Amino acid sequence: MLGHNIIVIGTSAGGLKALGAILGAVPAEIDAVFFIVQHLAADKPSILPQILTDVGSLEASHPADGESIKTGRIYVAPPDYHLLVNQGSMRVVRGPQENRFRPAIDTLFRSAARAYGTRVVGVVLTGYLDDGTVGLQAIKKRGGVAIVQDPNEAEYPSMAKSALRYVNVDYCLPLVEIPDLLVELSKEPAAKEEAYPVTEEIEIESRIAEQQMNTQEFLESVEAIGTRTTYTCPECNGHIWQIGKGEPLRFRCHTGHSFTANVLLAEQTQNLENALWSAVRAMEEKVTFSRQMAEQMRNSNLTSAATKFEDHATNLDKEVSLVRGIILNGFATKRTIAAIEEDQPEC
């Protein structure tokens, strides 16, 4: 019987050091394959495969779309592409962003759970916000194993804490203990996959990432697993559906963008800030123009008109200061997100 030898690892900020600590300690003879997502800048090349190859005994690479899976290898999602796991091969696609990222951890984890069920081990490491939580839930639904880095040692503990809050995690460990556990799990027989069938939610969301559906199929599928809301997508301004019943609360739009509540709040806050800065710019232009008109009226000896324009500019200036103060002092939403991140369980 096959062991837990499909290992998916997700990380974000602080992830390079964490990945090196784990993969640098994994022996060359391990009977497993590793799939990695680290949040990356979309417009810059990644040397992560070379770094991981240099620090450990396994070869790492960015896979090509459709490439076959080989045991004893590390496959790293390339910048601006989702890495998806199928039976025996991989997809590398530019599907819709999830939690503002492409590649996204949830996307990788969900696809691996769909393809390999009980053989999958999901590992969530250091990082901001909560990408990886929903994917780890999918792994558990399919009978896989969930591992989380101890948030007390994580450079950025938000992702680990979110996973601990919403997932029935099997192991919460410091980095130094994870490699030996992965070796043990790769030798431990996995349960029969039939006991953990692919859920409708996992199937549909995996197909969304692969962009395998036309518009009508997509809308029907999202309606099947979600409830339409009055919100709009901060990425494309499309309709948003709430997926499932929460824990964590999450959403998808009509083009496939996906957000947890925390990420949606952060996106809405950023969009609001951008809109307010645009308002400040427009108001400041009006202040400048009003003062220019006041000067012109004075030069034409139209004192009353000049005074009206000057008063208008002064009042607008006060309003600009109020709006600018709201922006510079931050938003209640930002403080709410910070409070949510702090109110998370530990190992």
The 8 nearest C-alpha neighbors of each residue, nearest first, counted from 0:
[[1, 188, 2, 189, 190, 187, 191, 186],
 [2, 0, 188, 189, 3, 118, 4, 186],
 [1, 3, 188, 185, 187, 189, 186, 4],
 [2, 4, 118, 185, 184, 119, 189, 5],
 [3, 5, 31, 185, 2, 6, 118, 32],
 [6, 4, 119, 32, 118, 3, 31, 120],
 [5, 7, 120, 33, 119, 4, 121, 32],
 [8, 6, 34, 121, 33, 35, 120, 122],
 [7, 9, 122, 35, 121, 123, 34, 36],
 [10, 8, 36, 123, 104, 37, 35, 124],
 [9, 11, 37, 124, 14, 125, 126, 123],
 [10, 12, 126, 38, 37, 14, 125, 13],
 [13, 11, 126, 14, 125, 127, 155, 10],
 [14, 12, 154, 15, 125, 11, 16, 126],
 [13, 15, 17, 10, 11, 12, 16, 125],
 [16, 14, 18, 17, 13, 19, 47, 12],
 [15, 17, 19, 14, 18, 20, 13, 21],
 [18, 16, 14, 20, 19, 15, 21, 174],
 [19, 17, 15, 21, 20, 16, 14, 22],
 [18, 20, 16, 23, 22, 17, 21, 15],
 [19, 21, 17, 18, 23, 22, 16, 24],
 [22, 20, 18, 178, 19, 23, 24, 174],
 [23, 21, 25, 24, 19, 55, 18, 20],
 [22, 24, 55, 54, 19, 20, 21, 25],
 [23, 25, 22, 21, 178, 26, 20, 55],
 [24, 26, 22, 178, 23, 21, 27, 55],
 [27, 25, 28, 29, 24, 56, 57, 55],
 [26, 28, 56, 29, 57, 25, 71, 55],
 [27, 29, 26, 30, 71, 25, 31, 56],
 [30, 28, 31, 27, 26, 182, 71, 25],
 [31, 29, 28, 71, 70, 185, 4, 32],
 [32, 30, 4, 70, 29, 71, 5, 185],
 [31, 33, 70, 71, 72, 5, 6, 73],
 [34, 32, 73, 6, 7, 74, 72, 5],
 [35, 33, 7, 74, 73, 75, 8, 6],
 [36, 34, 75, 8, 7, 9, 74, 76],
 [37, 35, 9, 76, 104, 75, 8, 10],
 [36, 38, 10, 11, 9, 39, 35, 14],
 [37, 39, 11, 102, 36, 100, 10, 103],
 [40, 38, 78, 37, 41, 102, 79, 45],
 [39, 41, 42, 43, 78, 38, 79, 44],
 [40, 42, 79, 78, 43, 39, 101, 44],
 [41, 43, 40, 44, 78, 79, 39, 45],
 [42, 44, 40, 41, 45, 78, 39, 79],
 [45, 43, 46, 78, 42, 41, 77, 40],
 [46, 44, 47, 43, 78, 77, 48, 39],
 [45, 47, 49, 48, 50, 44, 51, 60],
 [46, 48, 50, 49, 45, 51, 75, 15],
 [49, 47, 59, 60, 51, 50, 46, 52],
 [48, 50, 52, 46, 47, 51, 53, 59],
 [49, 51, 47, 53, 48, 52, 54, 46],
 [52, 50, 48, 54, 53, 49, 47, 55],
 [51, 53, 58, 49, 59, 50, 55, 54],
 [52, 54, 50, 51, 55, 49, 56, 58],
 [55, 53, 23, 51, 52, 50, 19, 56],
 [56, 54, 23, 52, 57, 53, 22, 51],
 [55, 57, 27, 26, 58, 52, 23, 25],
 [58, 56, 55, 72, 27, 52, 71, 59],
 [57, 59, 52, 72, 73, 56, 60, 51],
 [60, 58, 73, 48, 52, 74, 72, 51],
 [61, 59, 48, 74, 75, 62, 73, 58],
 [60, 62, 75, 77, 74, 76, 63, 48],
 [63, 61, 60, 74, 66, 64, 75, 91],
 [62, 64, 66, 65, 91, 61, 90, 89],
 [63, 65, 91, 90, 66, 89, 62, 92],
 [64, 66, 89, 90, 88, 63, 67, 91],
 [67, 65, 63, 88, 64, 89, 62, 68],
 [68, 66, 88, 87, 65, 69, 89, 62],
 [67, 69, 88, 87, 66, 70, 89, 32],
 [70, 68, 72, 71, 67, 32, 87, 31],
 [69, 71, 32, 31, 72, 30, 68, 33],
 [72, 70, 32, 31, 30, 57, 69, 29],
 [71, 73, 32, 58, 70, 57, 59, 69],
 [72, 74, 59, 33, 34, 58, 32, 60],
 [73, 75, 34, 60, 59, 61, 33, 35],
 [76, 74, 35, 61, 60, 34, 36, 77],
 [75, 77, 82, 36, 61, 35, 102, 81],
 [78, 76, 61, 80, 75, 79, 45, 102],
 [79, 77, 41, 80, 39, 40, 102, 76],
 [78, 80, 41, 101, 102, 77, 93, 81],
 [81, 79, 93, 102, 92, 101, 78, 77],
 [80, 82, 102, 92, 101, 91, 93, 83],
 [81, 83, 91, 76, 107, 90, 80, 102],
 [84, 82, 90, 107, 110, 89, 81, 91],
 [85, 83, 89, 111, 110, 90, 88, 114],
 [84, 86, 88, 114, 89, 87, 83, 110],
 [85, 87, 114, 88, 84, 115, 89, 68],
 [88, 86, 68, 67, 85, 89, 84, 69],
 [89, 87, 67, 68, 85, 66, 86, 65],
 [90, 88, 84, 65, 85, 83, 66, 64],
 [89, 91, 64, 83, 65, 82, 92, 84],
 [90, 92, 64, 82, 81, 80, 83, 63],
 [91, 93, 80, 81, 94, 90, 209, 82],
 [94, 92, 80, 81, 95, 79, 91, 101],
 [93, 95, 208, 92, 209, 210, 96, 81],
 [96, 94, 256, 255, 97, 208, 93, 254],
 [95, 97, 101, 100, 256, 99, 94, 98],
 [96, 98, 257, 99, 100, 256, 103, 258],
 [97, 99, 258, 100, 257, 262, 130, 96],
 [100, 98, 97, 96, 101, 258, 262, 257],
 [101, 99, 96, 103, 97, 98, 102, 38],
 [102, 100, 103, 79, 96, 80, 81, 97],
 [101, 103, 81, 80, 100, 79, 76, 38],
 [104, 102, 101, 100, 106, 105, 97, 81],
 [103, 105, 131, 107, 9, 106, 36, 130],
 [106, 104, 134, 131, 108, 107, 103, 109],
 [105, 107, 109, 104, 103, 108, 110, 134],
 [108, 106, 83, 104, 110, 105, 109, 82],
 [107, 109, 134, 105, 111, 110, 106, 112],
 [110, 108, 134, 112, 106, 111, 107, 137],
 [109, 111, 113, 84, 107, 112, 108, 83],
 [112, 110, 84, 114, 108, 113, 109, 115],
 [113, 111, 116, 138, 109, 110, 115, 114],
 [112, 114, 110, 111, 116, 115, 197, 109],
 [115, 113, 111, 85, 86, 112, 116, 110],
 [116, 114, 112, 118, 111, 113, 119, 117],
 [117, 115, 112, 141, 118, 192, 119, 113],
 [116, 118, 143, 142, 119, 192, 189, 141],
 [117, 119, 3, 116, 189, 115, 5, 4],
 [120, 118, 5, 143, 117, 3, 6, 116],
 [119, 121, 144, 6, 143, 145, 5, 7],
 [122, 120, 7, 145, 8, 146, 6, 135],
 [121, 123, 8, 146, 147, 7, 145, 9],
 [124, 122, 147, 9, 8, 159, 10, 148],
 [123, 125, 10, 148, 159, 9, 147, 122],
 [124, 126, 155, 153, 156, 10, 14, 13],
 [127, 125, 11, 12, 155, 158, 10, 157],
 [126, 128, 157, 158, 155, 12, 129, 11],
 [129, 127, 157, 158, 130, 126, 261, 262],
 [130, 128, 158, 161, 132, 131, 157, 127],
 [131, 129, 132, 104, 105, 98, 128, 158],
 [132, 130, 105, 104, 134, 133, 135, 129],
 [131, 133, 162, 135, 134, 130, 129, 136],
 [134, 132, 136, 135, 131, 105, 137, 130],
 [135, 133, 105, 108, 109, 137, 131, 136],
 [134, 136, 138, 132, 137, 133, 131, 121],
 [135, 137, 133, 139, 134, 138, 166, 140],
 [138, 136, 140, 134, 135, 139, 109, 112],
 [139, 137, 112, 135, 143, 141, 136, 140],
 [138, 140, 142, 143, 136, 141, 137, 135],
 [141, 139, 137, 138, 142, 136, 195, 143],
 [140, 142, 195, 116, 138, 139, 143, 117],
 [143, 141, 117, 139, 140, 195, 116, 138],
 [144, 142, 117, 119, 139, 138, 141, 120],
 [143, 145, 120, 121, 169, 139, 119, 146],
 [146, 144, 121, 168, 169, 120, 122, 135],
 [147, 145, 122, 170, 171, 169, 121, 168],
 [148, 146, 171, 123, 122, 159, 124, 149],
 [147, 149, 124, 172, 173, 171, 150, 159],
 [148, 150, 172, 173, 171, 151, 152, 346],
 [151, 149, 156, 153, 152, 159, 148, 160],
 [150, 152, 149, 153, 156, 345, 346, 154],
 [151, 153, 150, 149, 154, 173, 148, 156],
 [154, 152, 150, 156, 125, 155, 151, 149],
 [153, 155, 13, 125, 156, 152, 126, 12],
 [154, 156, 126, 125, 153, 157, 127, 12],
 [157, 155, 150, 153, 159, 125, 158, 160],
 [158, 156, 127, 160, 128, 159, 155, 340],
 [159, 157, 129, 161, 126, 128, 160, 127],
 [158, 160, 162, 156, 161, 157, 150, 147],
 [161, 159, 163, 157, 343, 162, 158, 344],
 [160, 162, 164, 158, 163, 159, 129, 157],
 [163, 161, 132, 159, 166, 164, 160, 165],
 [164, 162, 160, 161, 166, 165, 159, 168],
 [163, 165, 161, 162, 344, 166, 343, 160],
 [164, 166, 162, 163, 246, 161, 247, 167],
 [167, 165, 162, 168, 163, 136, 164, 135],
 [166, 168, 169, 165, 163, 139, 145, 136],
 [167, 169, 145, 166, 170, 146, 163, 171],
 [170, 168, 145, 146, 144, 167, 171, 147],
 [169, 171, 146, 168, 172, 147, 145, 144],
 [172, 170, 147, 149, 148, 346, 146, 169],
 [173, 171, 149, 148, 170, 176, 174, 147],
 [172, 174, 149, 175, 148, 176, 152, 177],
 [175, 173, 177, 176, 148, 172, 21, 20],
 [174, 176, 173, 177, 178, 20, 21, 172],
 [177, 175, 174, 173, 178, 179, 172, 180],
 [176, 178, 180, 174, 179, 175, 181, 172],
 [179, 177, 181, 180, 21, 25, 176, 24],
 [180, 178, 182, 181, 177, 176, 183, 25],
 [179, 181, 183, 177, 182, 178, 184, 176],
 [180, 182, 184, 178, 183, 179, 185, 177],
 [181, 183, 179, 185, 180, 184, 29, 178],
 [184, 182, 180, 186, 181, 185, 179, 187],
 [183, 185, 187, 181, 186, 3, 182, 180],
 [184, 186, 3, 4, 2, 182, 183, 187],
 [187, 185, 2, 184, 183, 188, 182, 3],
 [186, 188, 184, 2, 185, 189, 183, 3],
 [189, 187, 2, 1, 0, 186, 190, 3],
 [188, 190, 2, 118, 117, 3, 1, 187],
 [191, 189, 117, 192, 188, 142, 118, 194],
 [192, 190, 193, 194, 189, 117, 195, 142],
 [191, 193, 194, 195, 117, 116, 190, 196],
 [194, 192, 195, 191, 196, 190, 116, 197],
 [193, 195, 192, 191, 196, 142, 190, 141],
 [194, 196, 141, 193, 192, 142, 140, 197],
 [197, 195, 193, 198, 194, 141, 192, 116],
 [196, 198, 113, 201, 202, 141, 199, 195],
 [199, 197, 201, 200, 196, 202, 140, 141],
 [198, 200, 202, 201, 203, 197, 224, 204],
 [199, 201, 198, 203, 202, 204, 224, 197],
 [202, 200, 198, 204, 199, 203, 205, 197],
 [203, 201, 199, 205, 200, 204, 198, 206],
 [204, 202, 206, 200, 205, 201, 199, 207],
 [203, 205, 207, 206, 201, 202, 200, 208],
 [206, 204, 202, 208, 207, 203, 110, 201],
 [205, 207, 209, 203, 204, 208, 211, 210],
 [208, 206, 204, 210, 209, 205, 203, 255],
 [209, 207, 94, 205, 206, 210, 204, 95],
 [208, 210, 206, 207, 211, 94, 205, 92],
 [211, 209, 207, 208, 212, 206, 94, 213],
 [210, 212, 209, 206, 207, 213, 208, 217],
 [213, 211, 216, 217, 210, 214, 207, 206],
 [212, 214, 216, 215, 217, 211, 210, 218],
 [215, 213, 217, 216, 218, 212, 254, 253],
 [214, 216, 218, 217, 213, 219, 212, 220],
 [217, 215, 219, 213, 214, 218, 212, 220],
 [216, 218, 220, 214, 215, 219, 212, 213],
 [219, 217, 215, 221, 220, 216, 222, 214],
 [218, 220, 222, 216, 217, 221, 215, 223],
 [221, 219, 223, 217, 222, 218, 216, 203],
 [220, 222, 223, 218, 224, 219, 225, 217],
 [221, 223, 219, 225, 220, 224, 218, 226],
 [224, 222, 220, 221, 225, 219, 226, 218],
 [225, 223, 221, 222, 242, 200, 243, 220],
 [226, 224, 242, 222, 241, 240, 221, 243],
 [225, 227, 240, 241, 222, 228, 242, 224],
 [226, 228, 240, 239, 241, 225, 229, 222],
 [229, 227, 230, 240, 239, 226, 241, 238],
 [228, 230, 231, 227, 239, 238, 240, 241],
 [231, 229, 228, 239, 238, 232, 240, 237],
 [232, 230, 236, 238, 237, 239, 233, 229],
 [231, 233, 236, 237, 234, 235, 252, 239],
 [234, 232, 236, 235, 266, 231, 267, 270],
 [233, 235, 232, 236, 256, 237, 266, 99],
 [234, 236, 237, 232, 233, 254, 231, 252],
 [237, 235, 232, 231, 233, 234, 238, 252],
 [236, 238, 232, 231, 235, 253, 252, 239],
 [239, 237, 231, 252, 253, 232, 230, 236],
 [240, 238, 252, 251, 231, 228, 230, 232],
 [241, 239, 227, 226, 251, 225, 250, 228],
 [240, 242, 250, 226, 225, 249, 227, 243],
 [243, 241, 225, 250, 249, 224, 240, 226],
 [244, 242, 245, 225, 224, 241, 249, 248],
 [245, 243, 242, 248, 246, 241, 247, 249],
 [244, 248, 246, 247, 243, 249, 242, 241],
 [247, 245, 248, 165, 244, 249, 243, 164],
 [246, 248, 245, 249, 165, 259, 260, 133],
 [247, 245, 249, 246, 260, 259, 244, 250],
 [250, 248, 259, 260, 258, 242, 241, 247],
 [249, 251, 241, 258, 242, 240, 257, 259],
 [252, 250, 257, 240, 239, 256, 255, 258],
 [251, 253, 239, 255, 238, 256, 254, 232],
 [252, 254, 255, 238, 237, 239, 218, 251],
 [255, 253, 252, 256, 95, 237, 235, 251],
 [256, 254, 252, 95, 253, 251, 257, 207],
 [257, 255, 95, 96, 252, 251, 97, 254],
 [256, 258, 251, 97, 250, 98, 255, 252],
 [259, 257, 98, 250, 263, 249, 262, 97],
 [258, 260, 249, 262, 261, 248, 263, 250],
 [259, 261, 263, 249, 248, 262, 264, 258],
 [262, 260, 264, 259, 263, 265, 336, 128],
 [261, 263, 265, 259, 264, 260, 258, 98],
 [262, 264, 260, 266, 265, 261, 258, 267],
 [265, 263, 267, 261, 262, 266, 260, 268],
 [264, 266, 262, 268, 263, 267, 269, 261],
 [267, 265, 263, 269, 268, 264, 262, 270],
 [268, 266, 270, 264, 269, 265, 263, 271],
 [267, 269, 271, 265, 266, 270, 264, 272],
 [268, 270, 272, 266, 271, 267, 273, 265],
 [271, 269, 273, 267, 272, 268, 266, 274],
 [270, 272, 268, 274, 269, 273, 267, 275],
 [271, 273, 269, 275, 274, 270, 268, 276],
 [274, 272, 270, 276, 271, 275, 269, 277],
 [273, 275, 277, 271, 272, 276, 270, 278],
 [274, 276, 278, 272, 277, 273, 279, 271],
 [275, 277, 279, 273, 278, 274, 280, 272],
 [278, 276, 274, 280, 275, 279, 281, 273],
 [277, 279, 275, 281, 276, 280, 282, 274],
 [280, 278, 276, 282, 277, 281, 319, 283],
 [279, 281, 277, 283, 278, 282, 276, 284],
 [282, 280, 278, 284, 279, 283, 277, 285],
 [283, 281, 285, 279, 284, 280, 278, 286],
 [284, 282, 286, 280, 285, 281, 279, 287],
 [285, 283, 287, 281, 282, 286, 288, 280],
 [284, 286, 282, 288, 283, 287, 289, 281],
 [287, 285, 312, 283, 289, 284, 288, 282],
 [286, 288, 284, 290, 285, 289, 291, 283],
 [287, 289, 291, 285, 290, 286, 284, 292],
 [290, 288, 292, 286, 291, 308, 287, 312],
 [291, 289, 293, 287, 292, 288, 309, 294],
 [290, 292, 288, 294, 289, 293, 287, 295],
 [291, 293, 295, 289, 290, 294, 296, 288],
 [294, 292, 305, 290, 296, 308, 295, 291],
 [295, 293, 297, 291, 292, 296, 290, 298],
 [294, 296, 292, 298, 293, 297, 291, 299],
 [297, 295, 305, 301, 299, 293, 298, 294],
 [298, 296, 300, 294, 299, 295, 301, 302],
 [297, 299, 295, 296, 300, 294, 301, 293],
 [298, 300, 296, 297, 301, 295, 302, 294],
 [301, 299, 297, 298, 302, 296, 305, 295],
 [302, 300, 296, 299, 297, 304, 303, 305],
 [301, 303, 305, 304, 300, 297, 306, 296],
 [302, 304, 306, 305, 301, 307, 296, 297],
 [305, 303, 307, 306, 302, 301, 296, 308],
 [306, 304, 293, 296, 302, 308, 303, 307],
 [305, 307, 309, 303, 304, 308, 310, 302],
 [308, 306, 304, 310, 309, 305, 311, 303],
 [307, 309, 311, 293, 305, 289, 306, 310],
 [308, 310, 306, 312, 311, 307, 293, 290],
 [311, 309, 313, 307, 312, 308, 306, 314],
 [310, 312, 308, 314, 309, 313, 307, 315],
 [311, 313, 286, 309, 315, 310, 314, 289],
 [314, 312, 316, 310, 315, 311, 309, 317],
 [315, 313, 317, 311, 316, 312, 310, 318],
 [314, 316, 318, 312, 317, 313, 319, 311],
 [315, 317, 319, 313, 314, 318, 312, 320],
 [316, 318, 320, 314, 315, 319, 321, 313],
 [319, 317, 315, 321, 320, 316, 322, 314],
 [318, 320, 316, 322, 317, 321, 279, 323],
 [321, 319, 323, 317, 318, 322, 324, 316],
 [322, 320, 318, 324, 319, 323, 325, 317],
 [323, 321, 325, 319, 324, 320, 318, 326],
 [322, 324, 320, 326, 325, 321, 319, 327],
 [325, 323, 321, 327, 322, 326, 328, 320],
 [326, 324, 322, 328, 323, 327, 329, 321],
 [327, 325, 323, 329, 324, 328, 272, 322],
 [326, 328, 324, 329, 325, 323, 330, 322],
 [327, 329, 325, 326, 324, 330, 323, 331],
 [330, 328, 326, 327, 325, 331, 333, 334],
 [329, 331, 332, 333, 334, 328, 325, 326],
 [330, 332, 334, 333, 335, 329, 336, 268],
 [333, 331, 335, 330, 334, 336, 268, 264],
 [334, 332, 336, 335, 330, 331, 337, 329],
 [333, 335, 337, 331, 332, 336, 338, 330],
 [336, 334, 332, 338, 333, 337, 331, 339],
 [337, 335, 339, 333, 338, 334, 332, 340],
 [336, 338, 334, 340, 335, 339, 341, 333],
 [337, 339, 335, 341, 336, 340, 334, 342],
 [340, 338, 336, 342, 341, 337, 335, 343],
 [339, 341, 337, 338, 342, 157, 343, 336],
 [340, 342, 338, 339, 343, 337, 157, 336],
 [343, 341, 339, 340, 338, 344, 337, 160],
 [342, 344, 160, 341, 340, 164, 161, 345],
 [345, 343, 164, 160, 163, 346, 342, 161],
 [344, 346, 160, 150, 343, 163, 151, 149],
 [345, 171, 149, 344, 150, 163, 172, 151]]
